[in-house]
Amino acid sequence: MEGAESGYFVRAVERHSGAELRIKQCSAGDVGCVVWDAALVLAKYLETSAFYRDGLHAFTGKTVVELGSGTGVVGLMASVLGAHVTVTDLEELQDLLNININDNKHLVTGSIQAKSLEPLLRTMKELTGNSSCILCCYEERTIGNNPKIEISFFELLQSDFEIEEIPLDRHDEEYRSEDIHILHIKRKRHH
């Protein structure tokens, strides 16, 4: 296994245009140390025709913030597609984020940097305005406290944001799953 001796192994993420992203994951660690299926679903969704207008990707030149980036695969995909990206996660994941940024910088056509920002909801409110678009992708969890935490998160989120689920038939044809959801989230306009 490549990189196993250093505590990492590589997940290759194929791109529609050819050159693959090579994402290092930790051999041991918590949730942010591996590429989750939901991250792959969202990264591949960014490559679908939903984001292309007149031959240009909708992210070209745009500012993107990825919250809870883990390995950074979604933010890296956005930066490869021309966005100026800030990937964020807990302080203990900053080294892994920076390794993946450096390993894939030759593919980046926008820009990308890693920062530690938390807690999540406060950060979302501070970083968004009325014209901001948030894409959230998550895999449903049915074990332990996960369903209760998920319900609480979305209840709190709905006090300041509108949530629309992207139908499964609009996800990438190969990278989709019934239990992985992509949400389009916008700030509520307060009158």
C-alpha positions in Angstrom: 0.0 0.0 0.0 1.5 3.3 -1.1 2.6 5.5 1.8 1.6 3.0 4.4 5.1 3.3 6.1 4.5 7.0 6.7 0.9 6.5 8.2 -0.8 7.5 4.9 -2.4 5.7 2.0 -3.6 7.3 -1.3 -7.1 7.5 -2.7 -7.0 8.4 -6.4 -10.0 10.4 -7.5 -10.6 10.2 -11.3 -11.6 13.4 -13.0 -13.8 13.7 -16.1 -11.0 15.7 -17.8 -8.2 13.2 -17.1 -5.6 14.0 -14.5 -6.6 12.5 -11.2 -6.5 14.0 -7.7 -4.3 12.0 -5.3 -5.6 12.3 -1.8 -3.7 11.1 1.2 -5.6 9.5 4.0 -4.5 8.5 7.4 -4.0 4.8 8.3 -5.5 5.6 11.7 -7.4 8.5 13.1 -10.9 10.0 13.5 -13.5 11.0 10.9 -11.6 13.7 9.1 -8.7 11.4 8.2 -10.3 9.5 5.3 -12.1 10.4 2.1 -15.8 9.8 2.8 -18.2 8.7 0.2 -20.2 11.9 0.6 -17.1 13.9 -0.2 -16.7 11.9 -3.4 -20.3 12.4 -4.3 -20.1 16.2 -3.9 -16.7 16.4 -5.6 -18.0 14.5 -8.6 -21.3 16.6 -8.6 -19.1 19.7 -9.1 -18.0 18.3 -12.4 -21.5 17.7 -13.8 -23.0 19.9 -16.5 -25.1 21.7 -13.8 -22.0 23.9 -13.2 -21.0 24.7 -16.8 -22.2 27.8 -18.7 -20.9 28.8 -22.1 -18.0 26.4 -21.8 -16.9 27.9 -18.4 -17.2 26.3 -15.0 -19.5 28.3 -12.7 -16.8 28.3 -10.0 -14.1 29.9 -12.2 -12.9 33.0 -10.3 -15.5 32.5 -7.5 -14.6 32.4 -3.8 -15.5 29.0 -2.1 -15.2 28.0 1.5 -15.4 24.3 2.4 -16.4 23.7 6.0 -15.4 20.4 7.6 -13.0 19.6 4.8 -11.4 16.5 6.2 -8.9 15.4 3.5 -9.9 18.4 1.3 -11.1 16.5 -1.7 -14.1 18.7 -2.4 -12.2 22.0 -2.0 -9.4 20.6 -4.2 -11.9 19.7 -6.9 -13.3 23.2 -6.7 -9.9 24.8 -7.0 -9.0 22.5 -9.9 -12.2 23.9 -11.6 -11.0 27.5 -11.1 -12.3 28.6 -7.7 -10.4 30.4 -5.0 -10.9 28.0 -2.1 -10.4 28.0 1.6 -10.7 24.5 3.1 -11.4 24.4 6.8 -11.4 21.9 9.6 -10.2 21.3 13.1 -6.7 22.3 14.0 -5.5 18.7 14.2 -6.4 18.2 10.5 -4.5 21.1 9.1 -1.3 19.1 8.4 -3.3 16.5 6.3 -5.1 19.3 4.4 -1.8 21.0 3.6 -0.2 17.7 2.5 -3.1 17.1 0.0 -3.0 20.7 -1.2 0.8 20.5 -1.9 0.5 17.0 -3.6 -2.2 18.3 -6.0 -1.1 22.0 -6.5 0.0 21.2 -10.1 -3.7 20.7 -11.0 -5.1 23.8 -9.4 -6.3 26.5 -11.8 -7.7 28.8 -9.0 -6.2 28.8 -5.6 -6.5 26.9 -2.3 -5.5 27.4 1.3 -6.3 25.6 4.6 -7.6 27.3 7.7 -9.0 26.2 11.0 -12.5 27.7 11.5 -15.1 26.6 14.1 -17.8 26.2 15.3 -19.6 25.3 12.2 -22.9 27.2 12.4 -21.4 30.4 13.6 -18.8 30.2 10.8 -21.5 29.6 8.2 -23.4 32.7 9.4 -20.3 34.8 9.5 -19.1 33.8 6.0 -22.3 34.1 4.1 -24.4 36.9 2.7 -27.7 37.0 0.8 -26.0 36.0 -2.5 -24.0 33.1 -1.0 -24.6 29.6 -2.1 -23.7 26.7 0.3 -23.5 23.1 -1.0 -23.7 20.6 1.9 -23.2 16.9 1.3 -23.6 14.3 4.0 -24.1 10.6 4.4 -27.1 9.6 6.6 -25.9 7.9 9.8 -28.3 5.6 11.7 -26.2 4.4 14.6 -25.7 5.9 18.0 -26.3 9.6 18.6 -25.8 10.5 14.9 -29.5 10.7 13.9 -30.2 12.9 16.9 -27.2 15.2 16.2 -28.3 15.4 12.5 -31.8 16.5 13.4 -30.6 19.1 15.9 -28.1 20.5 13.4 -30.8 21.0 10.7 -33.3 22.5 13.2 -30.6 25.1 14.2 -29.6 25.7 10.6 -33.2 26.4 9.5 -33.4 29.4 11.8 -31.1 31.3 9.5 -31.0 29.3 6.3 -33.3 27.9 3.6 -32.5 24.3 2.6 -33.2 22.6 -0.7 -32.2 19.0 -1.4 -30.7 18.3 -4.9 -32.6 15.4 -6.4 -30.6 12.2 -6.8 -31.1 12.2 -10.6 -29.0 15.5 -10.8 -26.0 13.9 -9.0 -23.1 12.5 -11.1 -24.3 9.3 -12.8 -21.6 7.1 -11.2 -21.1 8.8 -7.9 -24.5 8.8 -6.2 -26.2 6.9 -3.4 -29.6 6.9 -1.8 -28.1 7.6 1.6 -25.9 10.5 0.5 -27.6 13.9 0.2 -26.5 17.1 -1.4 -28.2 20.2 -0.1 -28.3 23.8 -1.5 -28.4 26.2 1.4 -29.1 29.9 1.3 -29.3 32.6 3.9 -32.9 33.6 4.7 -33.6 37.2 3.7 -34.7 39.0 6.9 -37.1 41.8 6.2 
